[in-house]
Structures are given as structure tokens and as C-alpha cells.
Amino acid sequence: MNVIEVKGLVKKFGSFRAVDNISFEVDSGEFFGFLGPNGAGKTTTINILTTLLKPTEGRALVAGHDVSREKHKVRKSIGIVFQEGSLDDSLTAFEHLKFHGVFYDVPKKVYRARIEELLEIVGLEDRRNSLVKTFSGGMRRRLEIARGLIHRPRVLFLDEPTLGLDVQTRILVWDYIRSLGQREDVTIFLTTHNMEEAEFADRIAVIDHGNIIALDTPANLKKLVGKDIVMVQTAHNAQAKKEIKERWNVEAKEIDEHLVLEIENGPEFTPVLVRELSVAVEAISTRGVTLEDVFLHLTGRSIRDEGRDPESGFQRKLKIGR
Amino acid sequence: MHFLSVVYLIWLREILRQWRDRVRIFASFAMPFLFLLVMGRGISAGLSAFGVAPSFDYLQFIFPGIIGMTVMMTAIYQSISVVYDREFGFLKEMLVAPIPRWTIVFGKVLGLATLGLFQGFIVLMLAPLAGISLSGELILKALPVLMLLALSISSFGVALASRVKTIQGFQAIVPLPIVLMTFLAGTMYPLKNLPMDLEILAKIDPLTYGIDLLRQIFLSGTMSDELISQVTLFPWQLDLGVIIGFTLFMLAFASFTFRED
């Protein structure tokens, strides 16, 4: 059963189409990833699905309810962890969870028990009565995740949940998120521009310039590239690129100082390449396909090339009464 | 029942926030003293130096004005919490919750009004310092007026803050209504023999009616009726009616600014 259904969704800010006619479905219990560079339309899509923004065109159903006409019902069935923090420094961890329980009309006995359960899951049980202003970035994130689950939502939206966290904390937070699906029986909808994170999703929608350009399991997406990746750095990349095209009919992409090649059997190809190029090879490596390569394959650009997030500017425009 | 608990929690949050901030608690106690003991006594003494000392006790005259001003200033300044909630994200947590928007507005307004009323109450307790003796009757009459004043100005503050997107912006704009309301409301001087334009503005200023009413309440025991009628403007029924009307209007307006589209 589909817990999210999106059809022909468009969101315009002035003449800029932040989301440009996207359609997709998310199955109940699925771990669904929205992968794309900053400014691709991920946060805009989440803001529409969570009733914060009105779509310009198209339709979106969450848990069977229309996001623009049945806001109240949609809100009851979702939990959200925003990209930017949404905690109050002057409240304690426990108070945040309790407030949330009351906001979502969860009976007191139920939310009391849920709070204990969730504090333990996110490892904050001994900090329950500390003010949030004493929390680290990772603790804040974990508290927000716990808060989003108090009312047992059908869908948990996570907008770049590990953004701005250091590597260790990132891994920790990520472990919690991965185990949630099984423990909590909740559909997870996650946006990220981090390739390693997206690997764990059941299915991934790759979004670029407001369009979904691919939607499949990580394994199938990698099959789109279908080959190994050879990265080579030479004394004269332009010359090497030309020779590779002539000799093996392979289109090399230039990323930073490297040439990136998609090759059937990387380990066997590398010695041949080193031997036969007329220019000196300075460095060479081969590896299996990652989602980064998939994005490069689909768009011709590296996902990290993108500049600052233009969406954050639009987010500021989110005001109370539009 | 659910909505009442939500309003209660949002109210409680404003109180907790104030309570947990030592600096704010200190300031909230210090300000009323400053207004009364520095400003009130200062102006009082200054007037006599000009040889224009009024025929009544100026400190008594200005005292109701100081209470009204304290409540008004606190309520407006505290409404910056709406801007903080936007800046630090807690507003989003409330906006995506399955609660009607008016519960957020009412909780906020009640919270801010409570803080304003609390300040007003501290000043009220200082009445003997201004030569006004406190009685149970006086407190019972003054408190509801202070409450209405706090509610209406908090609603105004919340409506204002909902339109301002940054903390800096709010800090830049907020002195305008404060100065305007304070000086037009006859806080420090009787609104008599005013130039036409000021008189019109004074009659638009809701604080005018609040302070006029407070003045009648506070001075009734200490001044002659004749003197009171010289320094006040309207019958108390009119004052009260205007304040109640303004409170309802402002509550509706604040709720309107938070509406869903």
C-alpha cells in the first residue's frame, strides 16, 4: 500500500520552478531516499509533503490524505526532523517530548511510556532533565528524531538529518535512523546529498533541477553505470582524453584533476591504459560503482560541484500566513 | 480539552523561558524601580525648579502612567519571543503540529500578558513610595485593568512580531510604537490644551484610555474629585469599553496574522 503518492507536483517561486512536475510513490514501511545536490528541490518537496508549502500544481497524498486540503489529518500522521534545528534551548529534553505528546493529542499514559522508550533508543535517558542548550549537535538531532516519533507517525520525514554533524556523530545518528525502520514500523522519507547515506535506502529518487531523473533501488541504479570506475591523472589530461576516445571509444569525464572512465573490467584495463597512453600517467585507481558515479553518469556533473543552497533563501520566505 | 492543554503548554513555555533566564528576572525587577524612583522622582523634582510645580503631587499623578507604561513595554518587548521561535525553529514544530493556529496565538498572548501583568504588579506594590496607600479594593480594581492592557498590547506585539522576520528587524521597529504610545497616552502630563493633531493621535492611542482609567482608580483615594476631573479625560465606563473593545480586536487581529492559507 502506498503511504505517499505524488502526481505532477510543481512548485514555483516567481518564475523559478523549484519542483518541476515530479511524480512518485512510496510504499508503506519503505525507506525512501531523495538524493540530489543542494538546490535540487528536496527541501521544497518535503515542505509540500509536510503541509508547510502549498503546491503550485499537482497533487500529493500522505497516508491517504491530500496535503493541501486535509492538512490536519496529514499532520497527525507524520513526524518531521527539519534540516535546521527546531528545539528550544530553554526547555529540557523531557519537556520537548512532553510538549510534542500534548500537541499531537497523545494520551498522557501513552506518551509517558513512549518518552521512556524513545529516550533509551536515542541514548538520552540520563540527560532527560538537562536543558537543550547544554546539548551537542548530535544529541540535538537524536532528540529531534525521538520527538518526531512520539505520536507513532506513519511517515517520518528527515531533511538532511546529518547535515553539519561531525563524522563520528554522523555515523551514530545514522545507526539510529537505520534501526528505526525495523523497531518502529515507520516509513522513512529522507533527503540527502550524501551518497553513502543514500546507499542504505530501499529505493532512491535522484533529483536534479526540480526533476526526478532516476528512481530505483541503489543496486539497480548502479547497474545504470554497469561498469567499474577508473580514475586516472596524467601529465596532459586533454591529450589523454582524446587518445582514450580514439583507442577504446570511451568518453572520459574530467573531474577536478582526474579523468573518470566507466570501464567493463577496471582491474584488467588499468595496466593496459598505463602502457598504451602516450602521456605519462601520474596516478591511477579503479573501484566499483558508487551512487556518486550514478549521479555523474546521469547529469554529467559531480554532486559536490553545486554551489550554496538556493533553497535556504526560499525557506526564509516561509512565513506564517502567506 | 486538547486545545486547552495546548494553550496551557504554550503559555507555560513563555513563563519557563523567563524564569530560567537569570538576567531577565533581574531586569524585570529592576525596571519598575528605575521608572518610579529615577524617572518619577526626577521629573517631579525638575518641575519645581522651573517654578511650575503643579497644585497636586506630581509623583501621584505620574504613578498610574508608570504602571501602564511598564505593562505596555514589557508586553511589546517580550513578543520578540515570536521572532526567536521563528529564528531558532521552534515555530515550525508548532506550525506542523495538528493544532489550530489560534491555540499558538492564544498561548503566546496569554504568556506575554502574564509577564506584563507580573511587572505591573511589582510596580503596583510600590504605590506607597509614590504616596498612594494600597487597599484591597484598589488592587482588585487595578488588576483587571492591567490584565486587559497586558492582553491587548501582547496581541498587538504578537501581530507585529509575526510580520517581522528577523530579530534585528524587530529590535529596530519596536521603539516606535513604545515611544509613540507612551508620549501620546498622557503618561507624564495631562492631555489638556494639546495641539489638534496630537489630540487626535492621543485619542487613537489605546494606552490613553488605560492610563486614564488607572488614574481614576489610583487617585480616587488621595485627590479631590475636582482635581481628578482636571487631570483625567473620560468617564471610566468609556475608558473600560474602549480597552475591552481594543483587546478583542487585537486578539482577533493577531489570530488573523497567524491564519492558515
Interface residues (C-beta under 8 A of the other chain):
Chain A: T50 T51 L52 K54 K71 H72 K73 R75 K76 I78 I80 F82 E84 G85 S86 L87 D88 D89 S90 L91 E95 F99 H100 V102 F103 Y104 D105 L131 R147 R316 K319 I320 G321 R322
Chain B: H2 S5 V6 L9 R13 L16 R17 R20 D21 D85 F88 G89 F90 L91 K92 E93 M94 L95 V96 A97 P98 I99 R101 S162 K165 F256 T257 F258 R259 E260 D261
